[in-house]
Amino acid sequence: MREILFRGKKVIDLEWVEGFYLREAGHLIKELPSAVTTPTHLVYAETVGQYTGLCDKNGKKVFIER
């Protein structure tokens, strides 16, 4: 089964963060939103990309921006 994963740049410090994306809220979360303590990060919507399931020759995950 393919891993569903997103990546985006945080608004606060422009660092990349990976997780699940909540489009309506503009947040990227590290785990499923089942717990109140799940860390969330506000990201720029134009930087969000989805993981392709592939890695490059260095083993780094490949993301496609939407």
KAHU-V348702 format. One record per pair of residues at least 4 apart in sequence whose ideal C-beta (glycine too) atoms are under 6 Angstrom apart, sorted by sequence separation. I is the first residue (numbers start at 1). J is the second residue. If there is no record, write none. Layout:
BEGIN
i:I j:J
i:I j:J
END
This chain:
BEGIN
i:55 j:59
i:56 j:60
i:9 j:14
i:10 j:15
i:22 j:27
i:33 j:38
i:55 j:61
i:56 j:62
i:9 j:16
i:10 j:17
i:21 j:28
i:31 j:38
i:54 j:62
i:7 j:16
i:19 j:28
i:20 j:29
i:29 j:38
i:30 j:39
i:19 j:29
i:51 j:61
i:52 j:62
i:7 j:18
i:17 j:28
i:19 j:30
i:29 j:40
i:51 j:63
i:52 j:64
i:5 j:18
i:27 j:40
i:28 j:41
i:49 j:63
i:50 j:64
i:6 j:21
i:27 j:42
i:28 j:43
i:49 j:64
i:26 j:42
i:49 j:65
i:26 j:45
i:8 j:28
i:17 j:41
i:21 j:48
i:10 j:41
i:11 j:42
i:10 j:43
i:9 j:43
i:8 j:43
i:9 j:44
i:9 j:47
i:8 j:47
i:8 j:48
i:6 j:48
i:7 j:49
i:6 j:50
i:5 j:51
i:2 j:53
i:7 j:63
END
